[in-house]
Structures are given as C-alpha cells and as structure tokens.
C-alpha cells in the first residue's frame, strides 16, 4: 500500500494546503477576536473635541463588533487630506475608510465601493438625504459615499443683530426667532434689500464682510447668490450657459454693485478674513458656520453675545444656503468592506449623529432633514438660540446649494476650485473689464474644463 | 600592462573556465566602477527618471485617467487665457526675483568681504537666517505683515501719514509682495556663494590692477566679475530653477489671487491637478517648465564651458 503511506513530503504538502486554505478563506481572522481590523482616516475637526467623539464612537462600535478600529485624523490644512486621497487612489492602498471633502467622491467614484445598501437602510429610517448630498455622492445610479455628519457645514448669514438693527433697520432676531416660526419682515429679506443694508452698514463703517477671492467661503456665498437668481453657468448636460442664460448677467451686475459697499481688500481675503472682520467688530455680517461665533465667544465675548445666525437673502429663484458636506467613503481595494459599512452606518445613526453635532457645538450638519431638531441648536449661546437657524428647517423655505450645481461634477469641481464665479465678478468690479468681457472669459474657461 | 591583464593572469589553474571568466568579469575596472555607481544610478532612476517619466505619462491621459489623449492637455492649456497668464507671470516672477537676488547677494558679499574676519562670521550668520528658516514658516510671518486688514507694515506706513497699501489685494502690489519675500529668502544664498568666489580671487590681481592705476569700478569690472563669472552663472541657473518651481510663497501669500494674477507654474499646477481633480492637466502644467528651464540651462552651461576652455 505504497499510495497510502504517510510520507514526510505528503505531510508537508497537506499542511501547506490547510494553511493556505485557512488564510485565503478567512483573511479577517486576526487582531481582536474575529472581526479583523479597520483603518479609518477621518477629517481632523476644527473643534478639537470633534475628534474625541469620533474616536469614542469608533471604539464603542469596535468593541461591540470585535473589530480593531484604527483611527487617524487627517487635517485639511494645506490640503493635506486631498493629497492623502490622491496618493491612496494612485497607489491603491491605505485606509479602508476615508473622509472625502465635497467634490472628492465624484472624482474617485471608480475607486469607491458602492454603499447603496447602507444608504438604503438609513433613508428608510430617517427619510431622504438632501439633494446636494445626492448630487455629489451618487454616480451612475450608485451611492459612492455616505454624506457625513462630522465636518459638513452650512454657511448662512451670521450677523451682529445690534448693528443690523441700528444701521440698516433690520431686526434679524424678530425675523428668524429661535423657534419654528417666521417673524415680520422675512418676505423682505431678499438681495435687493440686502444691497440697501450693505450700503447703510458700509456708511456706518461696519461693512458686510463678504470675501471675493478664490477660497471656499467666497465661492460658496457667490454660488448661493447666483443660484437664487437662477444663474446656472453650466447645465446638467455640461453645456456652458454663461451667455445664453440672462440670469448670469443679472447676478453678475448685482454682485458688482454689491462689491462697492465692501472693504476694498475682499479680493485677497481667505476663509479666515471674514471671521476676523466679524470678531474684531469691524463688520456687521458675514456668511459662515458658527465657528466664527465660537471663536468670538472665547476671544471677544462682547461680540459673540450680539451675534445671530439666520438664512441667506432670497432671490428671484428662491432662497439658497451654501452647503459644504463631507463624505465617508470606502475604497474598493479595502479588504474590510463589510466592517467598514457597518461602522459608517453606526456613525450615521441619529444617536451618534447627535453626539457628533453636540460635541462640535452644533457645527456638524447631518445629511437628513429629519435631524434638524437636535437640542444643541436650541440651547447653544449666548445669546441662547444663536445657532437655532443654522440647520435648514422647513419653515425657512430654503434649499441647500453647492456652487456650480447642477453642472456635471467633473466640470463643476474645476469651476469651483478655480473660483470662476468670484473671479468673473472681480474682473469687472476690480479689474475694470466690461460685463461682456468677463462673461466671455468665464465661458471660455468653463468650455475648457469640459474638454479632455 | 593593463589591470585587466594582471587580474586575468592571477587566475588559479584549477578553477573551471566558466567560473574564471565570471571572476575576470567581476574584477574588471569597468565592472567595479559600474557596481560602485550603481547606488547612485538607482537613486537617479527611482527619484528622478521614474517620477519624470510618470509625469510625462500622466500628462498624456484624459481627466479620468482612463485613456490616452496624446498632447490633448497641452492643446487645451494653450487655449486657456489663465495658463498664458501663468506663463507670463512665472517668467516675470523668476527673472525679476533672480536679478534682485543676484544684485543684493553681490552687494552683501562685497560688504562682508571687506569686514575684518573676526566680525565677519557674526554678520554672515545673521544674514543667512532668512535662508535657513523654512520658507512656509517665514512666509506666514510675511503674510501677517501683509495681512489685507491688519497689516503691520501698513501700521508703520500710517505713522508717517501715508495711505495703506493693498499688499495682497491689488495685482501689482501682490506681485511685488511675492517677489520681495522670494528675494528676502533667496538673497543670502547668492551672498554666501559670491562670498566664497570673492575669497578665491587672488589678491595679486588686485595689486597688479592697482599698480596699473585701475579705479574701484575698473577692478570690479575687469578683475572681480570675470573671475566670478562661472559662479555667477551657476548660481543664477540654480536659483532660476528653484524660483521657477516655487510654490509655498505664492500658496501662503495669495493663493494665486487676485484674479489668478500671481499664480506661478507650481501653484497653478496644484490648483488644476489636485484641487480641481484633473491630475493629467496639472502634470501638463508643471511639465511646461521643463523646456523653458532646459533652454536656460543649455545657454548658461555652454557659457561656463566656453569660459573654462578660454582659461585653459
């Protein structure tokens, strides 16, 4: 029976086979029990405790599911997060989960694991995700990332209610009280009256602090202004409509008029310049998340206690609030996709979403409209209710907006990053070009974005 | 008798023919030289040739990096007003800054050269400080001084009753502000190079010129400058390359604004490639520097070679 003899060679061969089968069939069986490990790269929150809550929630979920969750926080300072995403996409290695800023899910859609199952379950529980989240994260019918809570922000009006009342005769606390109701004067809160208020405040040496450079705060508020005029510069099909859409010219002319009542250095402002203008008491109004108010609370409490957050003015096409969401995505080359989906679903649930928003003093905006009632927005102060109107509420009759939507994302991201809208305005308001010259320039730039 | 022959003769008779030729090959001077330069070659291949080739490859892809479009990205760039602005601005920035750095460095080197050795070291150290501070950090300091709303320079200007200067808000001032910072950072490098060159000029030449009745300017024109010509050329070339590829100063101070009028190749490439998610076009922007710098390098190095031949 030579064939049945247990030889050294047969034993080694069988042993190797068993080990190989074990390794191949159970790649996740290591680390802390049976769940494997998960590497996450989350956005390094402006609010330091914003990282702590993510770390705590991940540890909690990891313990419950016996998964070792490694959490890194990647800063957006110096675009470090963009460089990390680009490097991992090129090398097809790195984290399992990453936080993706606004335009990155569509840029890397091919390398992101579809998360329709997770989104489907979340939508069933909490209702629809806002349309901008869907526009940015859905590609070819599939959700490529989940709109995140941590890091997502609105940029509504953040004004000094005392200065606005004194110089412009606008009582923003009465218009938008810390309650689910509208006050008198809301129907007059439009761009035309905003221009009048801007002029009055400029005359009173407290001009509105609206940047006109190439940073996101500038692009976002101008994007919302243009949208409220119906001034889409590129349509859904990618056709450039700068000259064929008369609303673009109308919005441009309005913005040029508005620039006359702004500080003359707004063309060089970055995302912190408007914050400083408000905190220093030199400005009556900016468009920003409540992080400015939070800094004022620490550094200039006498300013903070006179701040109030309220929606943007309305235009002929409606009222729009700049919205800059973050996304949580899973790389398609991740070896822990089921675990990654489990963690992201956990982080998106109402209880965890509220923990994130509360810890960030109300800064983080969840993607579900049904989550606009967290307690923190009622209680935060002074003055109490300062951020009550920071999330979009049904009675605001407003919609979220990202500049250059509804253009195809691959065109919109280039127009957004290169600040075509603010540069077009600056060419007229600062550079002395005619409106036609500026429109022609914008049209040519946008056409080139669609090429290649 | 060559070394190769010597090594071949020393082969023991008992060693098989194949092993012997291998040993002989291994002991050849050319083989040993190759092996000794191999680490350097590997470094050049890995850190220079591969990234450069990959950059060229990237620039031929479409936006989604799925297919080749040949020189399509360059065609699109040539059709973009902003890109031509960037080319123009990069040249203005690099040429102005390098000339200013060379002149200031030359002047500083002369000043230092005439200070007694004892005090010279102290001044040399102090003047090198701008060059040794990380540029991103020092530029941040400059940014605070230029800050659109709270400029400390404007505060000083206001003390004498002058109006504030929009350092970063007006294109002309913004360009000047960037060049000033670049010159501040880079001039010490020129200074130290020129100082080294000055110290190597034989004192006898100046003595001979003095005997011939040469004035200070004539000594500078006919002794110092010709003796330093090669160092000046190499330093200018090196600085031109570094200044053309500058990124951090523009990024920190203006981010290319206002209205893209301070962008240089590197900052525009980053904006197009990384921020706008169009890596191939960003690669094309950065590759555009290559022919410009190659032409500069060709002429400068040809000048150096000619002068060397003349001196021999």
Interface residues (C-beta under 8 A of the other chain):
Chain A: X79 X82 X83 X86 X103 X104 X107 X110 X213 X214 X215 X263 X264 X265 X266 X267 X268 X269 X270 X273 X276 X277 X280 X282 X410 X413 X414 X417 X418 X423 X426 X427 X430 X431 X441 X444 X445 X448 X449 X451 X452
Chain B: X62 X63 X64 X69 X72 X73 X76 X79 X80 X81 X82 X148 X149 X150 X166 X168 X169 X174 X254 X255 X256 X257 X258 X259 X260 X270 X271 X272 X274 X275 X276 X277 X278 X279 X280 X281
